[in-house]
């Protein structure tokens, strides 16, 4: 996992992170995002990332998970 500093957050209403349990196999599943965060890496590079929770309730950057596929916007169906 890359070390970053969170500079700012905004709500992520209606946004989801999409994952797959086993890379390239099995069904996809979605996790509701808590927020979008502007983050800064050690080298000064900035990016916007989605933050959700893992099954234990720990907030984490979705895109840093090895089974992350993409972000989606819209209904939970």
Secondary structure, DSSP 4 states (H G I P E B T S, - for coil): ---EEEEEEEE-TTEEEEEEEETTEEEEEEEE-SEEEEEEETTS-EEEEEEEE-TTS-EEEGGGSTTEEEEEES---
